[in-house]
Amino acid sequence: QVQLVESGGGLVQPGGSLRLSCTTSGIFFTAYDMKWYRQAPGKQRELVAGITSGETTNYADSVKGRFTISRDNAENTVYLQMSSLKPEDTAVYFCSATLALKAYWGLGTQVTVSS
């Protein structure tokens, strides 16, 4: 059974930081490309950051220089370090694992940036 479990969300003030984690089970983690998406109320889900199995990274323009994606293959976990958070970063953050035509999703973790 494949599981992706996000954690680390919460309430943070503007300018603050959070680190999200997505721990996986049931997949050969090393082979999968991992991505973080987010969805704000009333908006479409958008890609935030991705890291390939070869550890190539990419970021949405809105988070470049503020967010860092990384992976720990020994722990089957992908991380999203978020800094200089803005109110517009408020959303539910989801991780996904993709390999060829396979795609798996977690249930998400809420991030709220507010004073």
DRENTORKOL-3810 file (N, C-alpha, C; in nm, 4 decimals):
REM DRENTORKOL-3810
@n.u->0.0845; n.v->-0.1197; n.w->0.0000; ca.u->0.0000; ca.v->0.0000; ca.w->0.0000; c.u->0.0879; c.v->0.1245; c.w->0.0000
@n.u->0.0605; n.v->0.2120; n.w->-0.0946; ca.u->0.1387; ca.v->0.3347; ca.w->-0.1073; c.u->0.0810; c.v->0.4412; c.w->-0.0150
@n.u->0.1691; n.v->0.5065; n.w->0.0598; ca.u->0.1278; ca.v->0.6178; ca.w->0.1445; c.u->0.2268; c.v->0.7323; c.w->0.1325
@n.u->0.1722; n.v->0.8531; n.w->0.1220; ca.u->0.2514; ca.v->0.9749; ca.w->0.1292; c.u->0.1898; c.v->1.0580; c.w->0.2410
@n.u->0.2674; n.v->1.0922; n.w->0.3408; ca.u->0.2152; ca.v->1.1633; ca.w->0.4569; c.u->0.2930; c.v->1.2935; c.w->0.4757
@n.u->0.2212; n.v->1.4044; n.w->0.4576; ca.u->0.2818; ca.v->1.5361; ca.w->0.4767; c.u->0.2705; c.v->1.5787; c.w->0.6227
@n.u->0.3688; n.v->1.6559; n.w->0.6671; ca.u->0.3656; ca.v->1.7116; ca.w->0.8021; c.u->0.4468; c.v->1.8405; c.w->0.8033
@n.u->0.4326; n.v->1.9145; n.w->0.9137; ca.u->0.5120; ca.v->2.0356; ca.w->0.9308; c.u->0.4380; c.v->2.1643; c.w->0.9043
@n.u->0.3138; n.v->2.1566; n.w->0.8610; ca.u->0.2380; ca.v->2.2778; ca.w->0.8375; c.u->0.1973; c.v->2.3445; c.w->0.9678
@n.u->0.1408; n.v->2.4642; n.w->0.9551; ca.u->0.0953; ca.v->2.5356; ca.w->1.0727; c.u->0.0747; c.v->2.6819; c.w->1.0438
@n.u->0.0622; n.v->2.7572; n.w->1.1511; ca.u->0.0426; ca.v->2.9016; ca.w->1.1439; c.u->0.1764; c.v->2.9702; c.w->1.1689
@n.u->0.2128; n.v->3.0606; n.w->1.0807; ca.u->0.3390; ca.v->3.1326; ca.w->1.0939; c.u->0.3179; c.v->3.2774; c.w->1.0541
@n.u->0.3936; n.v->3.3665; n.w->1.1141; ca.u->0.3837; ca.v->3.5083; ca.w->1.0810; c.u->0.4556; c.v->3.5379; c.w->0.9498
@n.u->0.4147; n.v->3.6431; n.w->0.8811; ca.u->0.4874; ca.v->3.6836; ca.w->0.7595; c.u->0.6354; c.v->3.7027; c.w->0.7899
@n.u->0.7185; n.v->3.6541; n.w->0.6981; ca.u->0.8626; ca.v->3.6586; ca.w->0.7178; c.u->0.9189; c.v->3.5373; c.w->0.7880
@n.u->0.8323; n.v->3.4526; n.w->0.8386; ca.u->0.8766; ca.v->3.3342; ca.w->0.9118; c.u->0.9115; c.v->3.2180; c.w->0.8209
@n.u->0.9442; n.v->3.1070; n.w->0.8846; ca.u->0.9879; ca.v->2.9875; ca.w->0.8121; c.u->0.9144; c.v->2.8643; c.w->0.8616
@n.u->0.9023; n.v->2.7675; n.w->0.7726; ca.u->0.8504; ca.v->2.6356; ca.w->0.8051; c.u->0.9241; c.v->2.5331; c.w->0.7204
@n.u->0.9327; n.v->2.4110; n.w->0.7716; ca.u->0.9838; ca.v->2.3010; ca.w->0.6919; c.u->0.8778; c.v->2.1918; c.w->0.6839
@n.u->0.8362; n.v->2.1642; n.w->0.5632; ca.u->0.7403; ca.v->2.0569; ca.w->0.5402; c.u->0.8157; c.v->1.9274; c.w->0.5099
@n.u->0.7567; n.v->1.8181; n.w->0.5539; ca.u->0.8111; ca.v->1.6855; ca.w->0.5248; c.u->0.7038; c.v->1.6012; c.w->0.4583
@n.u->0.7461; n.v->1.5130; n.w->0.3724; ca.u->0.6558; ca.v->1.4153; ca.w->0.3104; c.u->0.7264; c.v->1.2806; c.w->0.3167
@n.u->0.6751; n.v->1.1958; n.w->0.4023; ca.u->0.7348; ca.v->1.0634; ca.w->0.4194; c.u->0.6529; c.v->0.9615; c.w->0.3413
@n.u->0.7219; n.v->0.8787; n.w->0.2656; ca.u->0.6536; ca.v->0.7838; ca.w->0.1783; c.u->0.6783; c.v->0.6394; c.w->0.2234
@n.u->0.5879; n.v->0.5550; n.w->0.1847; ca.u->0.6035; ca.v->0.4114; ca.w->0.2042; c.u->0.5331; c.v->0.3399; c.w->0.0901
@n.u->0.5800; n.v->0.2190; n.w->0.0610; ca.u->0.5154; ca.v->0.1395; ca.w->-0.0430; c.u->0.5637; c.v->0.1673; c.w->-0.1833
@n.u->0.6621; n.v->0.2555; n.w->-0.1996; ca.u->0.7202; ca.v->0.2821; ca.w->-0.3300; c.u->0.8720; c.v->0.2720; c.w->-0.3208
@n.u->0.9346; n.v->0.2493; n.w->-0.4380; ca.u->1.0803; ca.v->0.2533; ca.w->-0.4432; c.u->1.1190; c.v->0.3994; c.w->-0.4578
@n.u->1.1292; n.v->0.4673; n.w->-0.3440; ca.u->1.1387; ca.v->0.6128; ca.w->-0.3378; c.u->1.2475; c.v->0.6682; c.w->-0.4285
@n.u->1.3612; n.v->0.6036; n.w->-0.4306; ca.u->1.4766; ca.v->0.6557; ca.w->-0.5045; c.u->1.4452; c.v->0.6768; c.w->-0.6528
@n.u->1.3553; n.v->0.5978; n.w->-0.7063; ca.u->1.3260; ca.v->0.6041; ca.w->-0.8492; c.u->1.2245; c.v->0.7121; c.w->-0.8857
@n.u->1.1582; n.v->0.7673; n.w->-0.7886; ca.u->1.0478; ca.v->0.8589; ca.w->-0.8147; c.u->1.0919; c.v->1.0045; c.w->-0.8164
@n.u->1.0311; n.v->1.0813; n.w->-0.9077; ca.u->1.0377; ca.v->1.2264; ca.w->-0.9014; c.u->0.9371; c.v->1.2727; c.w->-0.7969
@n.u->0.9772; n.v->1.3694; n.w->-0.7175; ca.u->0.8906; ca.v->1.4177; ca.w->-0.6104; c.u->0.8582; c.v->1.5650; c.w->-0.6326
@n.u->0.7373; n.v->1.6019; n.w->-0.6021; ca.u->0.6932; ca.v->1.7399; ca.w->-0.6223; c.u->0.6104; c.v->1.7864; c.w->-0.5033
@n.u->0.6162; n.v->1.9166; n.w->-0.4804; ca.u->0.5252; ca.v->1.9828; ca.w->-0.3876; c.u->0.4320; c.v->2.0726; c.w->-0.4681
@n.u->0.3039; n.v->2.0609; n.w->-0.4386; ca.u->0.2006; ca.v->2.1463; ca.w->-0.4953; c.u->0.1322; c.v->2.2190; c.w->-0.3799
@n.u->0.0576; n.v->2.3220; n.w->-0.4156; ca.u->-0.0259; ca.v->2.3891; ca.w->-0.3156; c.u->-0.1564; c.v->2.4321; c.w->-0.3795
@n.u->-0.2568; n.v->2.4443; n.w->-0.2942; ca.u->-0.3878; ca.v->2.4890; ca.w->-0.3399; c.u->-0.4466; c.v->2.5820; c.w->-0.2364
@n.u->-0.4686; n.v->2.7050; n.w->-0.2792; ca.u->-0.5309; ca.v->2.8051; ca.w->-0.1936; c.u->-0.6814; c.v->2.8009; c.w->-0.2165
@n.u->-0.7603; n.v->2.8479; n.w->-0.1191; ca.u->-0.9061; ca.v->2.8466; ca.w->-0.1357; c.u->-0.9490; c.v->2.9183; c.w->-0.2632
@n.u->-1.0318; n.v->2.8528; n.w->-0.3420; ca.u->-1.0845; ca.v->2.9132; ca.w->-0.4630; c.u->-0.9876; c.v->2.9171; c.w->-0.5797
@n.u->-0.8712; n.v->2.8563; n.w->-0.5627; ca.u->-0.7709; ca.v->2.8588; ca.w->-0.6694; c.u->-0.7356; c.v->2.7172; c.w->-0.7127
@n.u->-0.6758; n.v->2.7086; n.w->-0.8307; ca.u->-0.6309; ca.v->2.5785; ca.w->-0.8800; c.u->-0.5041; c.v->2.5350; c.w->-0.8079
@n.u->-0.4850; n.v->2.4037; n.w->-0.8049; ca.u->-0.3618; ca.v->2.3509; ca.w->-0.7499; c.u->-0.2462; c.v->2.3922; c.w->-0.8404
@n.u->-0.1365; n.v->2.4361; n.w->-0.7794; ca.u->-0.0223; ca.v->2.4796; ca.w->-0.8573; c.u->0.1057; c.v->2.4102; c.w->-0.8099
@n.u->0.1955; n.v->2.3893; n.w->-0.9050; ca.u->0.3245; ca.v->2.3292; ca.w->-0.8731; c.u->0.4130; c.v->2.4321; c.w->-0.8033
@n.u->0.4689; n.v->2.3926; n.w->-0.6902; ca.u->0.5570; ca.v->2.4804; ca.w->-0.6140; c.u->0.7035; c.v->2.4480; c.w->-0.6424
@n.u->0.7373; n.v->2.3194; n.w->-0.6317; ca.u->0.8773; ca.v->2.2778; ca.w->-0.6486; c.u->0.8814; c.v->2.1302; c.w->-0.6815
@n.u->0.9869; n.v->2.0910; n.w->-0.7513; ca.u->1.0054; ca.v->1.9507; ca.w->-0.7848; c.u->1.1511; c.v->1.9115; c.w->-0.7740
@n.u->1.1736; n.v->1.7824; n.w->-0.7494; ca.u->1.3091; ca.v->1.7283; ca.w->-0.7459; c.u->1.3038; c.v->1.5916; c.w->-0.8117
@n.u->1.3897; n.v->1.5729; n.w->-0.9099; ca.u->1.3885; ca.v->1.4464; ca.w->-0.9826; c.u->1.4625; c.v->1.3384; c.w->-0.9039
@n.u->1.4549; n.v->1.2168; n.w->-0.9560; ca.u->1.5296; ca.v->1.1082; ca.w->-0.8939; c.u->1.6801; c.v->1.1360; c.w->-0.8990
@n.u->1.7224; n.v->1.2150; n.w->-0.9965; ca.u->1.8626; ca.v->1.2544; ca.w->-1.0073; c.u->1.8957; c.v->1.3819; c.w->-0.9333
@n.u->1.7984; n.v->1.4316; n.w->-0.8569; ca.u->1.8127; ca.v->1.5483; ca.w->-0.7693; c.u->1.8240; c.v->1.6810; c.w->-0.8436
@n.u->1.7723; n.v->1.6857; n.w->-0.9653; ca.u->1.7554; ca.v->1.8138; ca.w->-1.0326; c.u->1.6311; c.v->1.8817; c.w->-0.9762
@n.u->1.6416; n.v->2.0089; n.w->-0.9459; ca.u->1.5305; ca.v->2.0806; ca.w->-0.8834; c.u->1.4748; c.v->2.1878; c.w->-0.9765
@n.u->1.3474; n.v->2.2189; n.w->-0.9540; ca.u->1.2852; ca.v->2.3313; ca.w->-1.0240; c.u->1.1846; c.v->2.3952; c.w->-0.9301
@n.u->1.1574; n.v->2.5227; n.w->-0.9544; ca.u->1.0707; ca.v->2.6009; ca.w->-0.8649; c.u->0.9782; c.v->2.6906; c.w->-0.9442
@n.u->0.8627; n.v->2.7155; n.w->-0.8874; ca.u->0.7750; ca.v->2.8186; ca.w->-0.9400; c.u->0.8421; c.v->2.9537; c.w->-0.9196
@n.u->0.8192; n.v->3.0447; n.w->-1.0122; ca.u->0.8811; ca.v->3.1769; ca.w->-1.0019; c.u->0.8453; c.v->3.2457; c.w->-0.8703
@n.u->0.7257; n.v->3.2202; n.w->-0.8203; ca.u->0.6776; ca.v->3.2885; ca.w->-0.7005; c.u->0.7524; c.v->3.2472; c.w->-0.5740
@n.u->0.8241; n.v->3.1349; n.w->-0.5784; ca.u->0.8926; ca.v->3.0879; ca.w->-0.4578; c.u->1.0437; c.v->3.0806; c.w->-0.4747
@n.u->1.0939; n.v->3.1086; n.w->-0.5926; ca.u->1.2391; ca.v->3.1016; ca.w->-0.6154; c.u->1.3124; c.v->3.1930; c.w->-0.5181
@n.u->1.4193; n.v->3.1392; n.w->-0.4607; ca.u->1.4990; ca.v->3.2148; ca.w->-0.3648; c.u->1.4439; c.v->3.2118; c.w->-0.2237
@n.u->1.3226; n.v->3.1590; n.w->-0.2061; ca.u->1.2630; ca.v->3.1524; ca.w->-0.0723; c.u->1.2418; c.v->3.0076; c.w->-0.0266
@n.u->1.2121; n.v->2.9198; n.w->-0.1204; ca.u->1.1829; ca.v->2.7794; ca.w->-0.0871; c.u->1.2953; c.v->2.6900; c.w->-0.1400
@n.u->1.3210; n.v->2.5820; n.w->-0.0692; ca.u->1.4206; ca.v->2.4840; ca.w->-0.1120; c.u->1.3638; c.v->2.3435; c.w->-0.0968
@n.u->1.3654; n.v->2.2689; n.w->-0.2039; ca.u->1.3207; ca.v->2.1292; ca.w->-0.1993; c.u->1.4439; c.v->2.0396; c.w->-0.1891
@n.u->1.4305; n.v->1.9341; n.w->-0.1110; ca.u->1.5394; ca.v->1.8378; ca.w->-0.0969; c.u->1.4799; c.v->1.7002; c.w->-0.0680
@n.u->1.5627; n.v->1.5987; n.w->-0.0803; ca.u->1.5144; ca.v->1.4643; ca.w->-0.0535; c.u->1.6198; c.v->1.3854; c.w->0.0230
@n.u->1.5721; n.v->1.2939; n.w->0.1035; ca.u->1.6587; ca.v->1.2024; ca.w->0.1772; c.u->1.6165; c.v->1.0616; c.w->0.1375
@n.u->1.6908; n.v->1.0015; n.w->0.0484; ca.u->1.6527; ca.v->0.8705; ca.w->-0.0023; c.u->1.6613; c.v->0.7621; c.w->0.1054
@n.u->1.7477; n.v->0.7813; n.w->0.2016; ca.u->1.7580; ca.v->0.6834; ca.w->0.3099; c.u->1.6341; c.v->0.6850; c.w->0.3988
@n.u->1.5686; n.v->0.8014; n.w->0.4060; ca.u->1.4499; ca.v->0.8162; ca.w->0.4901; c.u->1.3211; c.v->0.8153; c.w->0.4095
@n.u->1.3322; n.v->0.7991; n.w->0.2763; ca.u->1.2132; ca.v->0.7985; ca.w->0.1895; c.u->1.1289; c.v->0.9246; c.w->0.2082
@n.u->1.1967; n.v->1.0366; n.w->0.2227; ca.u->1.1297; ca.v->1.1609; ca.w->0.2597; c.u->1.1755; c.v->1.2751; c.w->0.1693
@n.u->1.0802; n.v->1.3593; n.w->0.1340; ca.u->1.1108; ca.v->1.4825; ca.w->0.0628; c.u->1.0729; c.v->1.5992; c.w->0.1529
@n.u->1.1505; n.v->1.7050; n.w->0.1449; ca.u->1.1311; ca.v->1.8218; ca.w->0.2303; c.u->1.1057; c.v->1.9461; c.w->0.1458
@n.u->1.0398; n.v->2.0425; n.w->0.2078; ca.u->1.0261; ca.v->2.1745; ca.w->0.1490; c.u->1.0556; c.v->2.2757; c.w->0.2584
@n.u->1.1720; n.v->2.3369; n.w->0.2503; ca.u->1.2099; ca.v->2.4432; ca.w->0.3431; c.u->1.1558; c.v->2.5748; c.w->0.2886
@n.u->1.0721; n.v->2.6387; n.w->0.3668; ca.u->1.0081; ca.v->2.7626; ca.w->0.3230; c.u->1.0528; c.v->2.8765; c.w->0.4131
@n.u->1.1044; n.v->2.9819; n.w->0.3531; ca.u->1.1512; ca.v->3.0986; ca.w->0.4274; c.u->1.0873; c.v->3.2242; c.w->0.3710
@n.u->1.0993; n.v->3.3322; n.w->0.4461; ca.u->1.0421; ca.v->3.4618; ca.w->0.4040; c.u->0.8975; c.v->3.4447; c.w->0.3588
@n.u->0.8217; n.v->3.3743; n.w->0.4396; ca.u->0.6846; ca.v->3.3413; ca.w->0.4005; c.u->0.5975; c.v->3.4658; c.w->0.3909
@n.u->0.5055; n.v->3.4621; n.w->0.2955; ca.u->0.4136; ca.v->3.5725; ca.w->0.2692; c.u->0.2706; c.v->3.5239; c.w->0.2876
@n.u->0.1781; n.v->3.6141; n.w->0.3132; ca.u->0.0373; ca.v->3.5720; ca.w->0.3251; c.u->-0.0110; c.v->3.4964; c.w->0.2018
@n.u->0.0385; n.v->3.5313; n.w->0.0859; ca.u->-0.0044; ca.v->3.4624; ca.w->-0.0366; c.u->0.0491; c.v->3.3198; c.w->-0.0477
@n.u->0.1356; n.v->3.2791; n.w->0.0445; ca.u->0.1804; ca.v->3.1392; ca.w->0.0493; c.u->0.0806; c.v->3.0503; c.w->0.1235
@n.u->-0.0211; n.v->3.1109; n.w->0.1821; ca.u->-0.1232; ca.v->3.0345; ca.w->0.2540; c.u->-0.1948; c.v->2.9393; c.w->0.1593
@n.u->-0.1937; n.v->2.8124; n.w->0.1946; ca.u->-0.2543; ca.v->2.7099; ca.w->0.1097; c.u->-0.2415; c.v->2.5749; c.w->0.1785
@n.u->-0.3078; n.v->2.4765; n.w->0.1230; ca.u->-0.2809; ca.v->2.3373; ca.w->0.1589; c.u->-0.1692; c.v->2.2892; c.w->0.0667
@n.u->-0.0671; n.v->2.2326; n.w->0.1261; ca.u->0.0491; ca.v->2.1856; ca.w->0.0507; c.u->0.0437; c.v->2.0330; c.w->0.0400
@n.u->0.0595; n.v->1.9857; n.w->-0.0821; ca.u->0.0536; ca.v->1.8432; ca.w->-0.1117; c.u->0.1856; c.v->1.7967; c.w->-0.1712
@n.u->0.2251; n.v->1.6749; n.w->-0.1399; ca.u->0.3377; ca.v->1.6179; ca.w->-0.2116; c.u->0.2877; c.v->1.5093; c.w->-0.3063
@n.u->0.3629; n.v->1.4884; n.w->-0.4107; ca.u->0.3289; ca.v->1.3833; ca.w->-0.5061; c.u->0.4556; c.v->1.3092; c.w->-0.5461
@n.u->0.4370; n.v->1.1841; n.w->-0.5826; ca.u->0.5448; ca.v->1.0980; ca.w->-0.6313; c.u->0.5055; c.v->1.0486; c.w->-0.7693
@n.u->0.5933; n.v->1.0671; n.w->-0.8658; ca.u->0.5619; ca.v->1.0259; ca.w->-1.0025; c.u->0.6755; c.v->0.9441; c.w->-1.0616
@n.u->0.6340; n.v->0.8434; n.w->-1.1379; ca.u->0.7283; ca.v->0.7591; ca.w->-1.2111; c.u->0.6550; c.v->0.7076; c.w->-1.3325
@n.u->0.6988; n.v->0.7519; n.w->-1.4505; ca.u->0.6298; ca.v->0.7174; ca.w->-1.5757; c.u->0.4831; c.v->0.7579; c.w->-1.5612
@n.u->0.3905; n.v->0.6635; n.w->-1.5765; ca.u->0.2479; ca.v->0.6970; ca.w->-1.5697; c.u->0.1900; c.v->0.6839; c.w->-1.4299
@n.u->0.2735; n.v->0.6470; n.w->-1.3328; ca.u->0.2243; ca.v->0.6337; ca.w->-1.1960; c.u->0.2347; c.v->0.7674; c.w->-1.1233
@n.u->0.1320; n.v->0.7992; n.w->-1.0472; ca.u->0.1336; ca.v->0.9211; ca.w->-0.9665; c.u->0.0589; c.v->0.8951; c.w->-0.8375
@n.u->0.1206; n.v->0.9329; n.w->-0.7276; ca.u->0.0603; ca.v->0.9161; ca.w->-0.5961; c.u->0.0617; c.v->1.0500; c.w->-0.5234
@n.u->-0.0403; n.v->1.0701; n.w->-0.4402; ca.u->-0.0570; ca.v->1.1966; ca.w->-0.3702; c.u->-0.0771; c.v->1.1746; c.w->-0.2216
@n.u->-0.0318; n.v->1.2731; n.w->-0.1440; ca.u->-0.0656; ca.v->1.2775; ca.w->-0.0035; c.u->-0.1948; c.v->1.3552; c.w->0.0180
@n.u->-0.2365; n.v->1.3639; n.w->0.1434; ca.u->-0.3617; ca.v->1.4323; ca.w->0.1774; c.u->-0.3420; c.v->1.5807; c.w->0.2055
@n.u->-0.2174; n.v->1.6236; n.w->0.2199; ca.u->-0.1902; ca.v->1.7649; ca.w->0.2350; c.u->-0.1702; c.v->1.8092; c.w->0.3786
@n.u->-0.1043; n.v->1.9253; n.w->0.3907; ca.u->-0.0861; ca.v->1.9895; ca.w->0.5208; c.u->-0.1107; c.v->2.1385; c.w->0.5034
@n.u->-0.1823; n.v->2.1966; n.w->0.5978; ca.u->-0.2217; ca.v->2.3373; ca.w->0.5876; c.u->-0.1078; c.v->2.4287; c.w->0.6321
@n.u->-0.0805; n.v->2.5280; n.w->0.5515; ca.u->0.0137; ca.v->2.6347; ca.w->0.5873; c.u->-0.0634; c.v->2.7659; c.w->0.5856
@n.u->-0.0603; n.v->2.8375; n.w->0.6961; ca.u->-0.1266; ca.v->2.9657; ca.w->0.7062; c.u->-0.0253; c.v->3.0707; c.w->0.7486
@n.u->-0.0130; n.v->3.1727; n.w->0.6657; ca.u->0.0810; ca.v->3.2821; ca.w->0.6938; c.u->-0.0019; c.v->3.4056; c.w->0.7268
@n.u->0.0031; n.v->3.4452; n.w->0.8530; ca.u->-0.0816; ca.v->3.5547; ca.w->0.8985; c.u->-0.0242; c.v->3.6142; c.w->1.0252
@n.u->-0.0463; n.v->3.7451; n.w->1.0404; ca.u->-0.0051; ca.v->3.8114; ca.w->1.1641; c.u->-0.1208; c.v->3.8168; c.w->1.2625
END
